[in-house]
C-alpha cells in the first residue's frame, strides 16, 4: 500500500463473490474479505453466520485513486449484486448478507448517496444502507480469494449493468 492509496468498504452479500469482482476490476485494486458493522472484536466467520454479531460480510478495497476512482468502484458494487434486496443475496439470507456501503470520508458518503439517487430515479427501490465505517476485521485466510483458489465462479453475484 502506498501513500496514494485509499480504502473503501462494501458489503453486498457473500464476500467471496464481492471480492471476485473487485479483484478483476483493474486499477491496482487489492481486496480483502472480512466483517464490519457489528459488535464485538475479531468475530469468526461462524459467529457472523449466526447473524447474532450484527456484522456484515464485506470487502475492504485498497485502491489508487489516480488509477481508479471511488465512484467506479461504487458503480461496480451496485452492478454486481442486487441492491434492492434486504438482508439477502441469492440463496444467502440474514443481516450478515445486507447491502451496505461503509464510507470512510464525506466524499465517499456523498458519492454513494448520489449513485443511490441515480438508481432510484431509474426506478430501483434501493435497499443499500450508507453508514460510517467501523473497524474492518479480516476473515480467516481460507476465505481470501476463495473462488480463485477453488476454481469456481460466484453463485449469487452476477454483473448487471445499471448505470
Buried (B, 14 or more C-beta within 10 A) or exposed (E): EEEEBBBBBBBBBBBBBBBBBBBEBEBBBBBBBBBBBBEEEEBEBEBBBEBBBBBBBBBBBBBBBEEBBBBBBBBBBBBBBBBEBEBBBBEBBBBBBBBBBBBBBEEBBEBBEEBBEBBEEEEBEBBBBBBEBBEBBEBEEEBBBBBEEEEEEBBBBBEEEBE
